[in-house]
Amino acid sequence: MNTLQSWGKYPHVNSTVFTFSDPSDLHTILDGHDGIIAHGNGRSYGDSALGKQLIHVLPYNYYLDFDTDTGILTCQAGVLLSEIIETFLPQGWFLSVTPGTKYITVGGALASDVHGKNHHIRGSFSDTVLDFTLMLSDGSIAICSHATNSELFRATCGGMGLTGVILSARIQLMPVRSCMINQTTIKTRDLKDTFDAFEQYKDSTYSVAWIDCLAKGETLGKCILMVGEHCKDDDLTLKNSREFTIPCEFPSFALNNLTVKAFNTLYYNRVRERISEQKVSIGSFFYPLDAIDHWNRIYGKGGFTQYQFILPLASSYDGLQEILSHIARSGKGSFLAVLKLFGKGNNNYLSFPMTGYSLALDFKIEPGLFELFDELDAIVLKYGGRLYLAKDVRVGRDVFEVGYPEIDTFRALRAEYSLTEKFNSLQSLRVGI
Ligand SMILES: Cc1cc2nc3c(=O)[nH]c(=O)nc-3n(C[C@H](O)[C@H](O)[C@H](O)COP(=O)(O)OP(=O)(O)OC[C@H]3O[C@@H](n4cnc5c(N)ncnc54)[C@H](O)[C@@H]3O)c2cc1C
């Protein structure tokens, strides 16, 4: 028995953990075990990569091929995005889509179909993948792309490990001429101002906003919006972002409404001008939290979770206003509150993105939190939105199903390929996938 945790450190589960070094080992593991799930680097917040039996894919991590003319990388699924950046950025290639941490595996990126700060321009991670290989329940290996085994492709991207184990992928990297980003920072006064700023900068390649979720009344929805473009200065020397470590779990009282309020005030006021420009490293633009090792310890031994939802564009403003007011009234603070504008979603069955605004908020696990989330769920559904499975640890089957109308097609595919008994996570059992 072993304990592999997810990023939120909640829940704690004892699991039997298997590793493999070649596909025949993996076949043997699958042959002997039902109710198993792939585990990448455990950077999902909730219980999608947790269960009684786990296949640890992280050690399966060789590069298989790289075409220096086209930027197409073929690699095993355990390769971390951080490794891809370290190897290929100095050669002038960067990930076409990257989430807010580089410490995730290629398999985990595909299974959650992760999005980045350029979703409105470039779509999600699976939109940059040409094809991948997938081991099914019976040990057979399917090559999946938009043209070949396209149903398996649509189910696996965003399918949270429930269609098999991704073994390798061919990924399109993008050419860049610098390790730096030209960042423009815009400070807004309220939600209307925030929406206007997103609209004004909607053609920027990257955009993301930190929002003060404790602001009320006239300042509700005030934010710091950061937009960015790749520099073209031909400096491809990797910059080390300053790293420090949270040495141990903080006591649970350390993070409370007052400390979050103080942090939010400082963070907002540290930006003085309405608009400012900086040249920053790729590391600090895309992965500011990665510079703090073990930052998840800040939330204490009880752990934390993230509530991330997306609302259709037409209802985003009203929905966000209602949700932000509700959170501010609840007094439960989150200093990490990230607002993003998404472009058109793809046609994968369970991928999270749709055209609209998404808000992600971290909360310490404490009494009353899941009751607050239940109230937020009702508002999210009222405005036609849905929740992100990669961040979830508690949503019920009813709420999940309303948000993902193609769930029955997904279930039918699981049945057709005899995947239903073979691959399960705590999350899939809870939401009835
Ligand atoms: C600081 C931080 C910032 C983040 N920012 C973003 C963001 O901006 N955008 C975003 O979309 N996400 C974001 N995430 C979430 C993260 O990108 C996803 O949860 C990602 O899936 C984690 O990958 P992992 O390798 O750690 O996989 P795990 O967490 O181990 O697993 C996640 C899911 O992938 C499945 N899986 C893993 N490997 C395989 C495989 N080889 N075959 C089949 N299934 C597999 C698992 O079964 C599970 O369902 C963030 C997370 C953190 C901690």
The ligand as a MOL file (V3000), in Angstrom:
LIG
                    3D

  0  0  0     0  0            999 V3000
M  V30 BEGIN CTAB
M  V30 COUNTS 53 58 0 0 0
M  V30 BEGIN ATOM
M  V30 1 C -0.7880 25.2940 -9.7880 0
M  V30 2 C -1.6970 24.5980 -10.7580 0
M  V30 3 C -2.1630 25.3210 -11.8350 0
M  V30 4 C -3.0010 24.6920 -12.7750 0
M  V30 5 N -3.4150 25.4310 -13.8290 0
M  V30 6 C -4.2150 24.8520 -14.7550 0
M  V30 7 C -4.6300 25.5890 -15.8970 0
M  V30 8 O -4.2720 26.7530 -16.0770 0
M  V30 9 N -5.4160 24.9440 -16.7970 0
M  V30 10 C -5.8070 23.6350 -16.6440 0
M  V30 11 O -6.5100 23.1140 -17.5070 0
M  V30 12 N -5.4200 22.9240 -15.5680 0
M  V30 13 C -4.6330 23.4970 -14.6320 0
M  V30 14 N -4.2160 22.7680 -13.5480 0
M  V30 15 C -4.6640 21.3650 -13.4320 0
M  V30 16 C -3.7040 20.3710 -14.0910 0
M  V30 17 O -3.1590 20.8940 -15.2710 0
M  V30 18 C -4.4790 19.1030 -14.4640 0
M  V30 19 O -5.1370 18.5840 -13.3530 0
M  V30 20 C -3.5900 18.0030 -15.0880 0
M  V30 21 O -4.4300 16.9960 -15.5750 0
M  V30 22 C -2.6350 17.3870 -14.0740 0
M  V30 23 O -1.7780 16.4750 -14.7570 0
M  V30 24 P -0.9890 15.3390 -13.9790 0
M  V30 25 O 0.0420 14.7800 -14.8950 0
M  V30 26 O -0.5170 15.8350 -12.6750 0
M  V30 27 O -2.1260 14.2400 -13.8220 0
M  V30 28 P -2.8920 13.6690 -12.5440 0
M  V30 29 O -3.3050 14.7810 -11.6750 0
M  V30 30 O -2.0930 12.5970 -11.9520 0
M  V30 31 O -4.1750 13.0490 -13.2690 0
M  V30 32 C -5.1790 13.8960 -13.7970 0
M  V30 33 C -6.1320 13.0580 -14.6600 0
M  V30 34 O -5.4300 12.5570 -15.7830 0
M  V30 35 C -5.5310 11.1340 -15.8510 0
M  V30 36 N -4.2680 10.6440 -16.4070 0
M  V30 37 C -3.0090 10.9830 -16.0230 0
M  V30 38 N -2.1180 10.3470 -16.7950 0
M  V30 39 C -2.8010 9.5940 -17.6790 0
M  V30 40 C -2.4390 8.6850 -18.7190 0
M  V30 41 N -1.1670 8.4510 -19.0540 0
M  V30 42 N -3.4260 8.0580 -19.3910 0
M  V30 43 C -4.7270 8.2930 -19.0970 0
M  V30 44 N -5.1300 9.1340 -18.1330 0
M  V30 45 C -4.1810 9.7780 -17.4300 0
M  V30 46 C -5.7890 10.7080 -14.4290 0
M  V30 47 O -6.4620 9.4510 -14.3810 0
M  V30 48 C -6.6710 11.8360 -13.9300 0
M  V30 49 O -7.9980 11.6290 -14.3050 0
M  V30 50 C -3.3930 23.3300 -12.5980 0
M  V30 51 C -2.9280 22.6210 -11.4920 0
M  V30 52 C -2.0770 23.2420 -10.5800 0
M  V30 53 C -1.5760 22.4530 -9.4040 0
M  V30 END ATOM
M  V30 BEGIN BOND
M  V30 1 1 1 2
M  V30 2 1 2 3
M  V30 3 2 2 52
M  V30 4 2 3 4
M  V30 5 1 4 5
M  V30 6 1 4 50
M  V30 7 2 5 6
M  V30 8 1 6 7
M  V30 9 1 6 13
M  V30 10 2 7 8
M  V30 11 1 7 9
M  V30 12 1 9 10
M  V30 13 2 10 11
M  V30 14 1 10 12
M  V30 15 2 12 13
M  V30 16 1 13 14
M  V30 17 1 14 15
M  V30 18 1 14 50
M  V30 19 1 15 16
M  V30 20 1 16 17
M  V30 21 1 16 18
M  V30 22 1 18 19
M  V30 23 1 18 20
M  V30 24 1 20 21
M  V30 25 1 20 22
M  V30 26 1 22 23
M  V30 27 1 23 24
M  V30 28 2 24 25
M  V30 29 1 24 26
M  V30 30 1 24 27
M  V30 31 1 27 28
M  V30 32 2 28 29
M  V30 33 1 28 30
M  V30 34 1 28 31
M  V30 35 1 31 32
M  V30 36 1 32 33
M  V30 37 1 33 34
M  V30 38 1 33 48
M  V30 39 1 34 35
M  V30 40 1 35 36
M  V30 41 1 35 46
M  V30 42 1 36 37
M  V30 43 1 36 45
M  V30 44 2 37 38
M  V30 45 1 38 39
M  V30 46 1 39 40
M  V30 47 2 39 45
M  V30 48 1 40 41
M  V30 49 2 40 42
M  V30 50 1 42 43
M  V30 51 2 43 44
M  V30 52 1 44 45
M  V30 53 1 46 47
M  V30 54 1 46 48
M  V30 55 1 48 49
M  V30 56 2 50 51
M  V30 57 1 51 52
M  V30 58 1 52 53
M  V30 END BOND
M  V30 END CTAB
M  END
